[in-house]
Every structure is written in structure tokens, then in C-alpha cells.
Amino acid sequence: MTERIDKTDANRDPITGAPGSHPIGTGVGTAVGTAVGAAAGALGGPATAAAGAAIGGAIAGGLVGAAAGHAAGEKIDPTVEDAYWAKTYSTTPYVRKGTDYKTYRPAYKYGWESYERYPGKKWDDVEQDLARNWDTYRDGSSLSWDDARMATRDAWGRVENRRPYASPDKR
């Protein structure tokens, strides 16, 4: 069972409330892109043309940089995911009472990392691949795929629900 993510967990834009906002990454990307765009535009020719090119280059560079910074901010933070699951794993119905987190950790990690490996894919589309490859990613876990499956799915679902390319019914 995947927990419903609250508004603070979705990196919401402080103005629009849209999920997936990363103001620091976007701001840094904008600054770098603007500087690069301005430098490229300044190489455009005579002084009068260079001013216009610098402004145009700065705007284009800023937009490209903002998009790149935003994308960098969207990367999954494994430290955050690991801390979340370490704190909550024992409250899930599939974890056997008394089982240590280190037993389930590789399954959760496999879930959040696999979501990034299969961008834009649904769980149902990749589950067979995940099952087939569990032994490669189990990292010493004693869980069989049948026992690891729900933890992997929960971790996949948690990051999917926060991602901008998740389907609207999954947000």
C-alpha cells in the first residue's frame, strides 16, 4: 500500500502550488544559463548588434539554464528516501514483525532506483523485468522477489507520486 503524499512532500511551487518546484535548482540554472547566453550573444558581431544579441542570448540561456536546474532538482535523493523508509517500513502490512530494516532496504532502494531507470514507465509495464533482475540488485537481502515485491512497489509509488511525469490519477 502506497502512502498518499502530503503537499509538503511534492516540492510544491510556493506561488502556483504546482508539484515539482525546485526554486534553488531552477535559480542556479537560470543564473548559469544567463551568463553563458550573454557571453555567447556578445560574440555576435558589431557593438550595436552585440547588445541585442547579448539580451536575446541571456534570455534564451536563462530559460535553458532554468530548465536544466529544475531537472537537476527533480532527481531522487536516496538519503531522503532511505530515511523515510527506515522510519516507516515497520508500519507496512507486508513487513514481518521483528524484521530489521536492513532486510528490506535493498527492496526499497531497488524501487526508487528502478523508477529512474524506466522513465515514464508504469509499474505494471516493468514488474516482470524487476522480478527477473531482483537477484542482481538484492544487495545481500535474504528476501525472495515475492517478499521484496511490495516494498519495491511502495518505493516506486512514493517517487512516482511526486514526479511531474506521473499520471494525474497517481499524484
TAWO-V165467 format. One record per backbone hydrogen bond with DSSP energy under -1.0 kcal/mol. NH is the residue of the N-H (numbers start at 1). CO is the residue of the C=O. Records with the same first field share a line. If there is no record, write none. Layout:
# TAWO-V165467
NH = CO, CO
This chain:
# TAWO-V165467
9 = 6
13 = 18
17 = 13
20 = 10
21 = 11
26 = 22
27 = 23
28 = 24
29 = 25
30 = 26
31 = 27
32 = 28
33 = 29
34 = 30
35 = 31
36 = 32
37 = 33
38 = 34
39 = 35
40 = 36
41 = 37
42 = 38
44 = 41
50 = 46
51 = 47
52 = 48
53 = 49
54 = 50
55 = 51
56 = 52
57 = 53
58 = 54
59 = 55
60 = 56
61 = 57
62 = 58
63 = 59
64 = 60
65 = 61
66 = 62
67 = 63
68 = 64
69 = 65
70 = 66
71 = 67
72 = 68
73 = 69
75 = 72
81 = 77
82 = 78
83 = 79
84 = 80
85 = 81
86 = 82
87 = 83
88 = 84
89 = 85
91 = 88
92 = 89
99 = 96
103 = 100
105 = 101
108 = 104
109 = 105
110 = 106
111 = 107
112 = 108
113 = 109
114 = 110
115 = 111
117 = 113
118 = 114
121 = 118
126 = 123
127 = 123
130 = 126
131 = 127
132 = 128
133 = 129
136 = 133
137 = 133
138 = 134
141 = 138
148 = 144
149 = 145
152 = 148
153 = 149
154 = 150
155 = 151
156 = 152
157 = 153
158 = 154
159 = 155
160 = 156
161 = 157
163 = 160
166 = 163
170 = 167
171 = 168
